[in-house]
Amino acid sequence: MVDILRFRDDEAVDHAAVTVDSFVEQTNANAVRIEPSDDARDLIPHLAQIHLVEVNFPVFGDGRGYSAARMLREAGYTGEIRAVGDVLVDQIGNMKRCGFDAFEPDAPLDPSDVEAALNRWPEVYQESADSRTPIWNLRHE
């Protein structure tokens, strides 16, 4: 079973993340945790100093964290974005497409289930924060 799943080669941040409000008021923090009610755009002026953004999913049905990850990636953030909380294996493929590159679910995930979830759809239909080319674009090249 996997407790933390990372799709990065760099060293993981080993200290706790602070809230968005606390982060904006500090000058030395480099890890921040976004809650569903936070606005990820508040972090955009500070992206150069952030090494880790944790996005909390208190319940699996709250999709606001997907938007937070995509906004940060589209703004140029290259650090780790980690989904934490009620993260289900069925969500990982879409989360990865939105810009998440690490996952820390409340319940451990079976590696074979993760692999199956990531390979379920060989083609995609929408552009996203990842580098996959949508199938409609492949058809018209």
One Martini backbone bead per residue (centre of mass of N, CA, C, O) as a GRO file, in nm:
protein
  141
    1MET     BB    1   0.100   0.034   0.017
    2VAL     BB    2   0.024   0.384  -0.032
    3ASP     BB    3   0.068   0.700   0.122
    4ILE     BB    4   0.276   0.839  -0.082
    5LEU     BB    5   0.250   1.000  -0.402
    6ARG     BB    6   0.512   1.060  -0.645
    7PHE     BB    7   0.590   1.268  -0.959
    8ARG     BB    8   0.900   1.315  -0.854
    9ASP     BB    9   1.262   1.381  -0.808
   10ASP     BB   10   1.259   1.551  -0.583
   11GLU     BB   11   1.261   1.662  -0.274
   12ALA     BB   12   1.074   1.647  -0.011
   13VAL     BB   13   0.888   1.817   0.193
   14ASP     BB   14   0.942   1.814   0.570
   15HIS     BB   15   0.722   2.039   0.628
   16ALA     BB   16   0.483   2.227   0.724
   17ALA     BB   17   0.201   2.378   0.625
   18VAL     BB   18   0.048   2.677   0.566
   19THR     BB   19  -0.169   2.897   0.542
   20VAL     BB   20  -0.253   3.139   0.334
   21ASP     BB   21  -0.268   3.371   0.538
   22SER     BB   22   0.008   3.308   0.673
   23PHE     BB   23   0.186   3.320   0.423
   24VAL     BB   24   0.137   3.623   0.341
   25GLU     BB   25   0.260   3.721   0.636
   26GLN     BB   26   0.522   3.584   0.545
   27THR     BB   27   0.886   3.525   0.452
   28ASN     BB   28   0.974   3.195   0.522
   29ALA     BB   29   0.774   3.041   0.370
   30ASN     BB   30   0.739   2.719   0.145
   31ALA     BB   31   0.455   2.611   0.261
   32VAL     BB   32   0.115   2.540   0.149
   33ARG     BB   33  -0.241   2.541   0.240
   34ILE     BB   34  -0.534   2.458   0.068
   35GLU     BB   35  -0.854   2.541   0.096
   36PRO     BB   36  -1.162   2.551  -0.046
   37SER     BB   37  -1.196   2.874   0.037
   38ASP     BB   38  -0.950   2.940  -0.112
   39ASP     BB   39  -0.738   3.155  -0.311
   40ALA     BB   40  -0.487   3.077  -0.528
   41ARG     BB   41  -0.422   3.368  -0.642
   42ASP     BB   42  -0.271   3.471  -0.379
   43LEU     BB   43   0.007   3.310  -0.469
   44ILE     BB   44   0.127   3.420  -0.738
   45PRO     BB   45   0.340   3.640  -0.624
   46HIS     BB   46   0.494   3.367  -0.461
   47LEU     BB   47   0.602   3.119  -0.636
   48ALA     BB   48   0.922   3.130  -0.599
   49GLN     BB   49   0.898   3.040  -0.271
   50ILE     BB   50   0.744   2.777  -0.348
   51HIS     BB   51   0.758   2.412  -0.291
   52LEU     BB   52   0.462   2.368  -0.153
   53VAL     BB   53   0.127   2.250  -0.238
   54GLU     BB   54  -0.151   2.196  -0.051
   55VAL     BB   55  -0.459   2.021  -0.124
   56ASN     BB   56  -0.762   2.010   0.024
   57PHE     BB   57  -0.983   1.711   0.069
   58PRO     BB   58  -1.239   1.660   0.282
   59VAL     BB   59  -1.407   1.573   0.024
   60PHE     BB   60  -1.443   1.410  -0.277
   61GLY     BB   61  -1.676   1.621  -0.402
   62ASP     BB   62  -1.462   1.854  -0.390
   63GLY     BB   63  -1.343   2.047  -0.682
   64ARG     BB   64  -1.170   2.312  -0.618
   65GLY     BB   65  -0.874   2.196  -0.629
   66TYR     BB   66  -0.846   2.169  -0.932
   67SER     BB   67  -0.842   2.473  -0.991
   68ALA     BB   68  -0.598   2.547  -0.822
   69ALA     BB   69  -0.389   2.380  -0.977
   70ARG     BB   70  -0.432   2.500  -1.257
   71MET     BB   71  -0.373   2.795  -1.192
   72LEU     BB   72  -0.081   2.752  -1.099
   73ARG     BB   73   0.029   2.626  -1.359
   74GLU     BB   74  -0.061   2.863  -1.552
   75ALA     BB   75   0.130   3.066  -1.373
   76GLY     BB   76   0.416   2.872  -1.343
   77TYR     BB   77   0.414   2.646  -1.148
   78THR     BB   78   0.676   2.384  -1.048
   79GLY     BB   79   0.602   2.271  -0.802
   80GLU     BB   80   0.451   2.103  -0.561
   81ILE     BB   81   0.132   1.927  -0.589
   82ARG     BB   82  -0.073   1.820  -0.314
   83ALA     BB   83  -0.303   1.581  -0.246
   84VAL     BB   84  -0.525   1.594   0.037
   85GLY     BB   85  -0.718   1.342   0.185
   86ASP     BB   86  -1.012   1.262   0.004
   87VAL     BB   87  -0.845   1.051  -0.194
   88LEU     BB   88  -0.916   0.882  -0.485
   89VAL     BB   89  -0.823   0.671  -0.731
   90ASP     BB   90  -1.032   0.787  -0.949
   91GLN     BB   91  -0.892   1.092  -0.936
   92ILE     BB   92  -0.589   1.092  -1.023
   93GLY     BB   93  -0.595   1.142  -1.328
   94ASN     BB   94  -0.734   1.424  -1.314
   95MET     BB   95  -0.539   1.555  -1.117
   96LYS     BB   96  -0.289   1.530  -1.293
   97ARG     BB   97  -0.404   1.705  -1.528
   98CYS     BB   98  -0.429   1.969  -1.326
   99GLY     BB   99  -0.118   1.936  -1.159
  100PHE     BB  100  -0.075   1.703  -0.996
  101ASP     BB  101   0.229   1.526  -0.829
  102ALA     BB  102   0.079   1.453  -0.551
  103PHE     BB  103  -0.024   1.207  -0.288
  104GLU     BB  104  -0.227   1.220   0.037
  105PRO     BB  105  -0.416   1.000   0.156
  106ASP     BB  106  -0.604   0.881   0.410
  107ALA     BB  107  -0.596   0.624   0.235
  108PRO     BB  108  -0.443   0.380   0.117
  109LEU     BB  109  -0.295   0.274  -0.190
  110ASP     BB  110  -0.301   0.068  -0.454
  111PRO     BB  111  -0.073   0.040  -0.701
  112SER     BB  112  -0.251  -0.108  -0.917
  113ASP     BB  113  -0.484   0.098  -0.908
  114VAL     BB  114  -0.321   0.341  -0.995
  115GLU     BB  115  -0.222   0.235  -1.265
  116ALA     BB  116  -0.505   0.190  -1.386
  117ALA     BB  117  -0.603   0.485  -1.359
  118LEU     BB  118  -0.369   0.615  -1.540
  119ASN     BB  119  -0.442   0.397  -1.799
  120ARG     BB  120  -0.746   0.406  -1.888
  121TRP     BB  121  -0.686   0.674  -2.075
  122PRO     BB  122  -0.503   0.718  -2.363
  123GLU     BB  123  -0.701   0.950  -2.424
  124VAL     BB  124  -0.788   1.294  -2.475
  125TYR     BB  125  -1.017   1.591  -2.500
  126GLN     BB  126  -0.866   1.793  -2.315
  127GLU     BB  127  -0.719   2.051  -2.211
  128SER     BB  128  -0.442   2.105  -1.981
  129ALA     BB  129  -0.175   2.105  -1.746
  130ASP     BB  130  -0.072   1.902  -1.916
  131SER     BB  131   0.101   1.739  -2.205
  132ARG     BB  132  -0.141   1.633  -2.334
  133THR     BB  133  -0.287   1.547  -2.635
  134PRO     BB  134  -0.557   1.591  -2.790
  135ILE     BB  135  -0.728   1.399  -3.013
  136TRP     BB  136  -0.822   1.627  -3.206
  137ASN     BB  137  -0.526   1.718  -3.263
  138LEU     BB  138  -0.421   1.451  -3.381
  139ARG     BB  139  -0.624   1.438  -3.624
  140HIS     BB  140  -0.520   1.750  -3.740
  141GLU     BB  141  -0.198   1.718  -3.811
   0.00000   0.00000   0.00000
